[in-house]
Amino acid sequence: MPFRIVNITSAAVAIAMMMPVAVFADDLPGDDALERDASVIGDIRLEKANVFDLSNPAENNWLYRLANRLHIVTRDKTIKKQLLFKSGDPYSAQQVDESERILRQNLYLFDADIKPVQYEDGKVDLVVKTRDVWTLNPDVSITRSGGENRTKLGLEENNLLGRGQLLRVSRIEDVDRTSDSFEFGDRHLARSWVSAYLRIADNSDGETRFLSAVRPFYALDTRWSAGGWFLDDDRREALYVLGNEAAEYQHRREYRTLFGGWSQGLKEGWVRRWTAGFVYDDNRFSTVPSPTLPAAIPEDRELAYPFVGLEIVEDEFETSKNRDQIGKTEDFFLGSRFSVSLGWSDDAFGASRDALIVSTSARRGFGSLQKQALLLSGNASGRVESGHAVNSLLTVNARYYRTQSERRLFFATLSATAGHSLDLDNPIQLGGDSGLRGYPLRYQSGDSKMLFTIEQRYFTDWYPFRLVRVGGAIFADTGRVWGEDPLGGQRFDWLSDVGFGLRLAPTRSSSGKMVHLDVAFPLGGDASIDSVQFLLEAKRSF
């Protein structure tokens, strides 16, 4: 038999040219190319990091190893349920980015990142990277603001059995009341998009019952929403003069609502959503059992009304770090958003009065968080009764960020509220618990207010025990209240303070709160105010 010598190299090249070639992360096409080529999603791989990275010698010790062993890592199903895509779907950079934002909203995850890692034969494989935080926490805190203390003692689990569920029991004592409460929440009830929440509280001045079940517009392209909630709340409320209780009343509220919403989804970067529903809101006021202060009793209100609403949202977001958090990915909305809702309360529906119920809001972002950005928002609400505006509020807010370096940021915020013919139980208040840090809580009351704050923020590299990130701020606040104080308290013009503070941001805990240690010096007010105010608070941001 004759033999033929074959050029193996040439044959291999020819075969290779007919076979699909795998492209890996460093050489992957960009998002635009993947979408233009009608790529589909192939494999979706989860990379779930535990609380501590034991490959890092600084975190590989007996205590952190024990914490990892005891911690239940978030289940695959819990993470996959929140992804807006699945294998076989067309690749969409918008859905990938939005899925990251949805995952980052969970307190039990420190961060989330989704990236293409391989492209072959029209299929793009994705990796979803997440890192858990410790979620079984003793909920113990002592807070001081406005010259008053607030203590909390409890236990909470933010990721029950890795399923993303909340379970919390707590006892809170503050200037208003002592409260023993139980809470349960599940943002994905039975692995659906239905978010359920229950809170039961036994308070020293009454009780609270709250239950909600809502399927929200969980993503920009979501086509429908529905749900409802009810609240029964009974509590003592107080009116303040110069930070001191001056009058009181008992407030019993029953609130019920059911609604449904629909949308055509995301179209050319915009979303339009319609909502309709019914609200029953009954507010009853009376004297306090065993009163210790003069009574000031608001007028009873029973509102019952159908409503219709419209919301328009632009798909425009940006991620950044070291703005309102320390060393953590932050999502900022920089697009346009507008919403309006109209309802009609009538005795035919069981209301005690006829009223047009109006609520509207708007938001817009300018610039970029990488350099400088201005975030504007505003809302207006109120009732129209017998041709007159009642309990009307107009609020505007501006937040300005200017990045000076990776570790320094200048921040300023201006907020203003104008009220007209306000209900007695809805006073406009300004004090140490509402941004004027050098003064007692609820120090001034009226029908309008303005507050301006500037901060020089610092973000350090200090990472004690790899548990908390450390930052600091130098700040100044100035504000005032206008209009008549319901109780005729002494009125001051502009009040100001200056101060400095320390920020501690836990990176291994699901509390989601940053510890604020502030020292503030008031520059005005009455003679009873301490010349130095010490504040200890836990807040969601810097």
C-alpha positions as CSV (number, residue, x, y, z in Angstrom):
1,M,0.0,0.0,0.0
2,P,1.5,3.4,-0.9
3,F,2.1,5.8,1.9
4,R,1.1,9.5,1.7
5,I,2.9,12.1,3.8
6,V,0.5,14.6,5.3
7,N,1.4,18.1,6.3
8,I,0.2,17.9,9.9
9,T,0.7,21.6,10.6
10,S,-1.4,22.7,7.7
11,A,-4.1,20.3,8.5
12,A,-4.3,21.4,12.1
13,V,-4.6,25.1,11.0
14,A,-7.4,24.2,8.6
15,I,-9.3,22.3,11.3
16,A,-8.7,25.1,13.8
17,M,-10.1,27.7,11.4
18,M,-13.4,25.7,11.2
19,M,-13.7,25.4,15.1
20,P,-15.0,28.0,17.5
21,V,-12.3,29.8,19.4
22,A,-12.8,30.5,23.1
23,V,-12.0,34.1,24.2
24,F,-11.2,34.7,27.8
25,A,-11.6,37.7,30.1
26,D,-8.7,39.8,29.0
27,D,-9.6,39.7,25.4
28,L,-13.4,39.7,25.6
29,P,-15.5,41.9,23.2
30,G,-17.0,45.0,24.9
31,D,-20.7,45.2,25.9
32,D,-21.6,47.0,22.7
33,A,-20.0,44.3,20.6
34,L,-21.6,41.5,22.6
35,E,-25.1,43.1,22.2
36,R,-24.5,43.9,18.5
37,D,-23.5,40.3,17.7
38,A,-26.7,39.1,19.4
39,S,-24.7,37.1,22.0
40,V,-26.6,34.9,24.4
41,I,-25.7,34.1,28.0
42,G,-24.1,30.7,28.5
43,D,-23.0,29.5,31.9
44,I,-23.6,31.6,35.0
45,R,-21.0,30.8,37.7
46,L,-21.3,32.0,41.3
47,E,-18.2,32.9,43.3
48,K,-19.4,33.4,46.9
49,A,-16.8,34.7,49.4
50,N,-17.2,34.1,53.1
51,V,-17.0,36.8,55.7
52,F,-13.2,36.6,55.9
53,D,-10.6,35.9,53.2
54,L,-8.5,33.2,54.7
55,S,-6.0,33.4,51.8
56,N,-5.0,36.8,53.3
57,P,-2.6,36.2,56.2
58,A,-4.0,39.3,58.0
59,E,-7.4,37.5,58.1
60,N,-6.3,34.0,58.7
61,N,-6.5,33.6,62.5
62,W,-8.4,31.3,64.7
63,L,-11.2,33.8,65.5
64,Y,-11.9,34.7,61.8
65,R,-11.7,31.0,60.8
66,L,-14.2,30.2,63.5
67,A,-16.5,33.0,62.3
68,N,-16.4,31.5,58.7
69,R,-17.2,28.0,60.0
70,L,-20.2,29.3,62.0
71,H,-21.5,31.5,59.2
72,I,-24.0,30.1,56.7
73,V,-23.0,31.5,53.3
74,T,-25.9,32.9,51.2
75,R,-27.6,30.1,49.2
76,D,-27.2,29.9,45.5
77,K,-30.9,30.1,45.0
78,T,-31.1,33.3,47.1
79,I,-28.6,35.0,44.8
80,K,-29.8,33.6,41.5
81,K,-33.4,34.6,42.2
82,Q,-32.3,38.3,42.2
83,L,-30.6,38.1,38.8
84,L,-32.6,39.6,35.9
85,F,-31.2,37.1,33.4
86,K,-30.7,33.4,33.0
87,S,-28.8,31.1,30.7
88,G,-30.1,31.4,27.1
89,D,-31.2,35.0,27.4
90,P,-29.7,37.6,25.1
91,Y,-26.8,39.4,26.7
92,S,-27.8,42.8,28.1
93,A,-25.3,45.1,29.8
94,Q,-28.2,47.0,31.3
95,Q,-29.6,43.9,33.0
96,V,-26.1,42.9,34.3
97,D,-25.6,46.4,35.8
98,E,-29.1,46.5,37.4
99,S,-28.6,43.0,38.8
100,E,-25.5,44.2,40.5
101,R,-27.4,47.1,42.1
102,I,-30.2,44.8,43.3
103,L,-27.7,42.5,44.9
104,R,-25.8,45.4,46.6
105,Q,-29.1,46.5,48.2
106,N,-28.9,43.4,50.5
107,L,-27.5,44.1,53.9
108,Y,-26.1,40.5,54.1
109,L,-23.8,41.2,51.1
110,F,-20.9,43.6,51.3
111,D,-20.5,43.9,47.6
112,A,-21.5,42.3,44.3
113,D,-19.8,42.2,40.9
114,I,-20.9,40.5,37.6
115,K,-18.5,40.2,34.7
116,P,-18.2,38.2,31.4
117,V,-15.3,35.7,31.7
118,Q,-15.5,33.7,28.5
119,Y,-16.9,34.1,25.0
120,E,-17.3,31.2,22.5
121,D,-19.5,30.5,19.6
122,G,-21.9,33.4,20.3
123,K,-22.2,32.5,24.0
124,V,-20.9,34.6,26.9
125,D,-20.3,33.1,30.3
126,L,-20.7,35.2,33.4
127,V,-19.3,35.1,36.9
128,V,-21.3,36.6,39.8
129,K,-19.0,37.5,42.7
130,T,-20.4,38.3,46.1
131,R,-19.0,38.6,49.6
132,D,-21.1,37.8,52.7
133,V,-21.0,39.7,56.0
134,W,-21.7,38.4,59.5
135,T,-25.5,38.5,59.9
136,L,-26.2,37.2,63.4
137,N,-25.6,40.3,65.5
138,P,-26.3,41.4,69.1
139,D,-28.2,44.6,68.4
140,V,-26.8,46.6,71.2
141,S,-26.4,50.4,70.9
142,I,-26.3,53.6,72.9
143,T,-27.1,56.7,70.8
144,R,-27.0,60.4,71.9
145,S,-28.2,63.3,69.9
146,G,-29.9,66.6,70.7
147,G,-28.9,66.1,74.3
148,E,-31.0,62.9,74.7
149,N,-30.0,59.2,74.9
150,R,-31.5,56.2,73.1
151,T,-30.6,52.7,74.1
152,K,-31.3,49.5,72.1
153,L,-30.8,45.9,73.2
154,G,-31.7,43.0,70.9
155,L,-30.7,40.3,68.6
156,E,-31.0,40.2,64.8
157,E,-30.4,37.8,61.9
158,N,-30.4,39.4,58.4
159,N,-29.8,36.3,56.4
160,L,-31.7,33.5,58.2
161,L,-30.3,30.1,57.1
162,G,-28.7,31.8,54.0
163,R,-32.2,32.6,52.6
164,G,-32.0,36.4,52.9
165,Q,-34.7,36.7,55.6
166,L,-34.7,39.1,58.5
167,L,-35.5,38.1,62.1
168,R,-35.2,40.7,64.9
169,V,-36.2,41.1,68.5
170,S,-35.3,44.3,70.3
171,R,-36.0,46.6,73.2
172,I,-35.6,50.3,72.6
173,E,-35.7,53.1,75.2
174,D,-35.7,56.7,74.1
175,V,-37.1,60.1,75.0
176,D,-40.6,59.2,73.6
177,R,-41.2,55.6,74.8
178,T,-40.0,52.1,75.6
179,S,-40.7,49.6,73.0
180,D,-40.4,45.8,72.8
181,S,-40.7,44.6,69.2
182,F,-40.6,41.5,67.0
183,E,-39.8,41.8,63.2
184,F,-39.7,39.4,60.3
185,G,-39.0,40.2,56.7
186,D,-38.5,38.3,53.5
187,R,-37.8,40.2,50.2
188,H,-38.4,37.1,48.2
189,L,-41.3,35.3,49.8
190,A,-41.4,31.6,48.6
191,R,-38.6,32.6,46.1
192,S,-40.8,35.1,44.4
193,W,-40.4,38.9,44.0
194,V,-43.0,39.4,46.7
195,S,-41.6,41.3,49.7
196,A,-43.2,40.6,53.0
197,Y,-42.6,42.4,56.3
198,L,-44.2,42.0,59.8
199,R,-43.6,44.2,62.9
200,I,-45.3,43.8,66.2
201,A,-44.4,46.2,69.1
202,D,-45.6,46.5,72.6
203,N,-44.9,50.1,73.7
204,S,-45.0,51.9,77.0
205,D,-47.6,54.2,75.5
206,G,-49.5,51.9,73.2
207,E,-48.9,49.2,70.6
208,T,-47.9,48.9,66.9
209,R,-49.0,46.3,64.3
210,F,-47.6,46.5,60.8
211,L,-47.9,44.0,57.9
212,S,-47.1,44.4,54.3
213,A,-47.0,42.2,51.2
214,V,-45.8,43.9,48.0
215,R,-44.6,42.8,44.6
216,P,-42.8,46.0,43.7
217,F,-41.5,47.3,40.4
218,Y,-38.2,45.5,41.3
219,A,-36.5,46.4,38.0
220,L,-36.8,49.0,35.4
221,D,-38.3,46.5,32.9
222,T,-40.8,45.1,35.4
223,R,-44.3,45.1,33.8
224,W,-46.6,45.0,36.9
225,S,-46.7,45.6,40.6
226,A,-49.3,44.9,43.3
227,G,-49.7,44.6,47.0
228,G,-50.9,46.3,50.2
229,W,-50.2,47.0,53.8
230,F,-51.9,47.9,57.0
231,L,-50.9,49.7,60.1
232,D,-52.5,49.9,63.6
233,D,-50.6,52.3,65.8
234,D,-51.4,53.8,69.2
235,R,-48.9,56.1,70.9
236,R,-48.4,59.2,73.0
237,E,-47.0,62.2,71.1
238,A,-45.5,65.4,72.5
239,L,-45.1,68.9,71.2
240,Y,-41.8,70.7,72.1
241,V,-40.6,74.1,73.0
242,L,-36.8,74.8,73.0
243,G,-36.1,71.0,73.2
244,N,-38.4,70.4,76.1
245,E,-41.8,68.6,76.1
246,A,-44.6,71.2,76.5
247,A,-47.8,69.5,75.5
248,E,-49.1,66.0,74.7
249,Y,-51.8,63.9,73.1
250,Q,-52.7,60.3,72.3
251,H,-52.7,59.3,68.6
252,R,-54.5,56.3,67.3
253,R,-54.0,55.5,63.6
254,E,-55.5,52.9,61.3
255,Y,-54.0,52.8,57.8
256,R,-54.9,50.4,55.0
257,T,-54.0,50.4,51.4
258,L,-54.2,48.1,48.3
259,F,-52.8,48.9,44.9
260,G,-51.8,47.6,41.5
261,G,-49.4,49.0,38.9
262,W,-48.6,48.3,35.3
263,S,-45.9,49.4,32.8
264,Q,-44.6,48.7,29.3
265,G,-41.1,48.3,30.7
266,L,-37.9,50.0,29.7
267,K,-38.2,51.8,26.4
268,E,-35.2,53.7,24.9
269,G,-33.8,54.4,28.4
270,W,-37.1,55.5,30.0
271,V,-39.8,53.8,32.1
272,R,-43.4,54.9,32.5
273,R,-45.5,53.3,35.3
274,W,-49.1,53.7,36.2
275,T,-50.5,52.8,39.7
276,A,-54.1,52.8,41.0
277,G,-55.4,51.8,44.4
278,F,-57.4,52.6,47.5
279,V,-56.4,54.1,50.9
280,Y,-58.1,54.3,54.2
281,D,-56.4,56.5,56.8
282,D,-58.1,57.1,60.1
283,N,-56.4,59.3,62.7
284,R,-58.0,59.7,66.1
285,F,-56.7,62.0,68.9
286,S,-57.4,62.2,72.6
287,T,-56.0,63.1,75.9
288,V,-53.2,60.9,77.3
289,P,-54.1,58.5,80.1
290,S,-52.6,59.8,83.3
291,P,-51.4,63.1,81.7
292,T,-48.3,64.9,83.0
293,L,-48.4,67.9,80.5
294,P,-51.1,70.2,79.2
295,A,-53.2,68.7,76.4
296,A,-53.0,69.9,72.8
297,I,-55.4,67.8,70.8
298,P,-55.3,67.8,67.0
299,E,-58.6,67.5,65.0
300,D,-59.6,63.9,64.1
301,R,-59.2,63.0,60.4
302,E,-60.8,60.1,58.6
303,L,-59.7,59.9,54.9
304,A,-60.8,57.2,52.4
305,Y,-59.9,57.6,48.8
306,P,-59.2,55.9,45.5
307,F,-56.0,57.2,43.8
308,V,-54.1,57.0,40.5
309,G,-50.4,57.7,40.1
310,L,-47.8,58.1,37.3
311,E,-44.1,57.6,37.6
312,I,-41.5,58.4,34.9
313,V,-37.9,57.2,35.4
314,E,-34.7,57.5,33.4
315,D,-32.1,54.7,33.3
316,E,-29.1,56.7,34.5
317,F,-26.9,55.4,37.3
318,E,-23.3,55.7,38.4
319,T,-21.1,53.7,40.8
320,S,-18.5,55.2,43.1
321,K,-16.6,54.8,46.3
322,N,-15.8,57.0,49.3
323,R,-18.7,59.3,48.9
324,D,-21.4,58.4,51.5
325,Q,-19.7,55.2,52.5
326,I,-16.1,54.1,53.2
327,G,-14.4,51.6,50.9
328,K,-17.7,50.3,49.6
329,T,-19.3,50.4,46.1
330,E,-22.1,52.9,46.1
331,D,-24.9,53.3,43.5
332,F,-26.1,56.8,42.7
333,F,-29.1,57.7,40.6
334,L,-28.2,60.6,38.2
335,G,-31.1,60.5,35.8
336,S,-34.5,62.2,35.9
337,R,-37.5,60.8,38.0
338,F,-40.9,62.3,38.3
339,S,-44.0,61.0,40.1
340,V,-47.5,62.3,40.8
341,S,-50.5,60.8,42.6
342,L,-54.0,62.1,42.9
343,G,-56.8,60.8,45.2
344,W,-60.3,61.9,46.1
345,S,-61.6,61.4,49.7
346,D,-65.4,61.4,50.0
347,D,-68.0,60.5,52.6
348,A,-69.3,58.0,50.0
349,F,-66.2,55.9,50.7
350,G,-66.5,56.3,54.5
351,A,-64.4,59.5,54.9
352,S,-65.3,62.2,57.4
353,R,-64.5,65.0,54.9
354,D,-64.2,65.6,51.1
355,A,-60.6,66.3,50.0
356,L,-58.4,66.2,47.0
357,I,-55.2,64.3,48.0
358,V,-52.1,65.4,46.1
359,S,-48.5,64.1,46.1
360,T,-45.7,64.7,43.7
361,S,-41.9,64.4,43.6
362,A,-39.0,64.9,41.2
363,R,-35.3,64.1,41.2
364,R,-32.4,65.0,38.9
365,G,-28.7,64.5,38.9
366,F,-26.0,66.6,37.3
367,G,-22.3,65.9,36.7
368,S,-20.3,62.9,37.8
369,L,-19.4,61.5,41.2
370,Q,-15.8,61.0,39.8
371,K,-15.4,64.8,39.8
372,Q,-18.3,66.8,41.1
373,A,-22.0,66.1,41.1
374,L,-25.2,67.9,42.2
375,L,-28.2,65.8,43.2
376,L,-31.5,67.6,43.4
377,S,-34.8,66.4,44.7
378,G,-38.1,67.8,45.7
379,N,-41.6,66.8,46.7
380,A,-44.9,68.4,47.4
381,S,-48.0,67.0,49.2
382,G,-51.2,68.1,50.8
383,R,-55.0,68.2,50.8
384,V,-57.4,70.6,49.2
385,E,-60.6,71.0,51.3
386,S,-63.4,73.3,50.4
387,G,-61.1,75.1,47.9
388,H,-58.3,75.7,50.5
389,A,-54.9,74.0,50.7
390,V,-54.5,72.1,54.0
391,N,-51.4,70.4,55.5
392,S,-49.4,71.4,52.4
393,L,-45.7,70.7,52.3
394,L,-43.1,71.6,49.8
395,T,-39.6,70.2,50.3
396,V,-36.5,70.7,48.2
397,N,-33.1,69.1,48.8
398,A,-29.7,69.6,47.1
399,R,-26.6,67.5,47.7
400,Y,-23.2,68.5,46.3
401,Y,-20.1,66.3,46.1
402,R,-16.7,67.5,45.0
403,T,-13.9,65.0,44.8
404,Q,-10.6,66.4,45.9
405,S,-8.6,63.2,45.9
406,E,-9.1,59.5,46.6
407,R,-9.1,60.3,50.3
408,R,-10.7,63.7,50.5
409,L,-14.2,65.0,49.6
410,F,-16.1,68.3,50.0
411,F,-19.8,67.8,50.7
412,A,-22.6,70.3,51.1
413,T,-26.3,69.9,51.4
414,L,-29.2,72.4,51.5
415,S,-32.7,71.4,52.5
416,A,-35.8,73.6,52.8
417,T,-39.4,72.9,53.7
418,A,-42.3,75.2,53.4
419,G,-45.7,74.3,55.1
420,H,-49.1,75.8,54.9
421,S,-52.1,75.3,57.3
422,L,-50.4,72.3,58.8
423,D,-52.2,69.7,61.0
424,L,-51.2,70.1,64.7
425,D,-49.6,66.6,64.6
426,N,-47.4,67.6,61.7
427,P,-45.1,70.4,63.0
428,I,-41.9,71.4,61.2
429,Q,-39.1,70.9,63.7
430,L,-35.4,71.6,63.7
431,G,-32.8,70.5,66.2
432,G,-30.1,68.1,67.2
433,D,-32.0,65.1,65.8
434,S,-32.7,66.7,62.4
435,G,-29.3,68.0,61.4
436,L,-28.5,71.0,63.6
437,R,-26.0,69.1,65.7
438,G,-25.1,71.7,68.3
439,Y,-28.6,72.0,69.7
440,P,-31.2,70.0,71.7
441,L,-33.6,67.8,69.7
442,R,-36.8,69.5,68.3
443,Y,-35.4,72.8,69.5
444,Q,-37.5,75.0,67.2
445,S,-41.0,74.4,65.7
446,G,-42.9,76.3,63.0
447,D,-44.4,75.8,59.6
448,S,-41.2,76.3,57.5
449,K,-37.5,75.6,57.9
450,M,-34.1,75.7,56.1
451,L,-30.8,73.8,56.9
452,F,-27.4,74.2,55.2
453,T,-24.5,71.9,56.0
454,I,-20.9,71.7,54.8
455,E,-18.5,68.9,55.5
456,Q,-14.9,68.2,54.7
457,R,-14.7,64.4,54.6
458,Y,-11.6,62.3,55.1
459,F,-11.3,58.6,54.2
460,T,-8.3,57.0,55.8
461,D,-6.4,53.7,55.1
462,W,-6.7,52.7,58.7
463,Y,-8.5,49.3,58.9
464,P,-8.3,48.2,62.6
465,F,-8.4,44.4,62.9
466,R,-9.8,44.4,59.3
467,L,-13.2,45.0,60.8
468,V,-14.0,48.7,60.4
469,R,-13.0,51.4,58.0
470,V,-12.2,54.8,59.6
471,G,-13.0,58.3,58.4
472,G,-13.5,61.7,59.8
473,A,-15.2,65.0,59.1
474,I,-15.1,68.7,59.9
475,F,-18.5,70.3,59.6
476,A,-20.7,73.4,60.0
477,D,-24.5,73.6,60.2
478,T,-26.8,76.6,60.0
479,G,-30.5,76.7,59.9
480,R,-33.7,78.4,61.1
481,V,-37.4,78.0,61.4
482,W,-40.2,80.4,60.2
483,G,-43.8,80.6,61.0
484,E,-45.8,80.4,64.2
485,D,-44.9,77.9,66.9
486,P,-48.1,76.0,67.7
487,L,-47.3,76.5,71.4
488,G,-45.8,80.0,71.1
489,G,-42.3,79.1,72.0
490,Q,-39.4,81.5,71.8
491,R,-38.2,82.1,68.3
492,F,-34.6,82.5,67.2
493,D,-33.4,83.6,63.8
494,W,-30.4,81.7,62.3
495,L,-28.8,79.1,64.5
496,S,-25.3,77.7,63.7
497,D,-22.8,75.2,65.0
498,V,-19.4,73.9,64.1
499,G,-17.7,70.7,65.0
500,F,-15.7,67.6,64.1
501,G,-16.3,63.9,64.1
502,L,-15.1,60.3,63.7
503,R,-16.7,57.8,61.4
504,L,-16.5,54.0,61.9
505,A,-17.8,51.9,59.0
506,P,-18.1,48.1,59.8
507,T,-17.1,45.9,56.9
508,R,-18.0,42.5,58.3
509,S,-21.4,43.2,59.8
510,S,-24.8,43.4,58.2
511,S,-26.0,46.3,60.4
512,G,-25.5,48.6,57.4
513,K,-24.9,51.5,59.7
514,M,-21.9,53.8,60.2
515,V,-21.0,54.9,63.7
516,H,-20.8,58.7,64.1
517,L,-18.8,60.2,67.0
518,D,-19.3,64.0,66.8
519,V,-18.4,67.0,68.9
520,A,-20.5,70.1,68.1
521,F,-20.2,73.7,69.4
522,P,-23.4,75.8,69.2
523,L,-23.0,79.4,68.2
524,G,-26.4,80.7,69.4
525,G,-29.6,79.7,71.2
526,D,-30.8,80.3,74.8
527,A,-28.6,80.2,77.9
528,S,-29.6,76.7,78.9
529,I,-27.8,75.0,76.0
530,D,-24.5,73.3,76.8
531,S,-21.5,74.9,75.2
532,V,-20.4,71.5,73.9
533,Q,-22.7,68.8,72.5
534,F,-21.4,65.2,72.3
535,L,-23.2,63.0,69.8
536,L,-23.1,59.2,69.3
537,E,-25.3,58.0,66.4
538,A,-25.6,55.1,64.0
539,K,-26.6,56.3,60.5
540,R,-26.9,54.8,57.0
541,S,-24.3,57.1,55.5
542,F,-21.4,59.5,56.3
